C-alpha cells in the first residue's frame, strides 16, 4: 500500500509540474532592458497615451509566433515610449517556466473602441508587427518566471526585445494606385 501511495504521489507531482506555466512582465523597461517604441510620427510615445494597444504573440520558433486565445495586451504607457511599467506579471499558457520563447508584438490605435488587431486592420488602425525576437537571459533572470517554485522565480522582462516604430499599414487602394502609377511610368518610359 505504501508503494502504491508513493507511486501515485510521484505521478501527481510530475503531472502538476508539467502544468506549470511560465510568466513574463509585459514591459519594455527594467533592469538591463531598454527598448522604447516610437509612434507613427517618429517620436517616442508620451506618458498617458492610452490610444495605442500592444499585444504579445509567442511561439517556440520565430515562424510559429501567434496570439494567445485570451489576448495578452497593455495600453499603459509611461514617458519615453515605454509600456506596461508597473503592470502585473502575465502567465503565458503553454510555455514552461525557464524556457526562452520567441516573441512579437502587434499594435493598433484603439480609438473608437477598437479592441482587437483584426478590427484595427479592417478600420485602417493597425500597425505592422514588430520584428520577431527570442527571449534571452537578462536582469539576473533565466527564461520565463515561475511563481509556483520554492523559492518563487520572478517573472522575466522582455530581454532581447528590439526597439521599433509603429508605422501605418497602407490601405489596399493606396497600394493598388501606387502599383498602377509605377506601371504607367514604366510604360511611358518604354515608348
Secondary structure, DSSP 8 states (H G I E B T S, - for coil): -HHHHHHHHHHHHHHHHHT--EEE---SEETTEE--EE-TTSSB--TT-TTEEEEEEEESSGGG-EEEEEEEEE--EETTTEE-TT---EEETT--TT---EEEEEEEE-TTT--SHHHHHHHT-EE-----EE---BTTB-SSBBTTSSS-B--B--TT---EE--B---HHHHHHHHHHHHHHHHHHH-
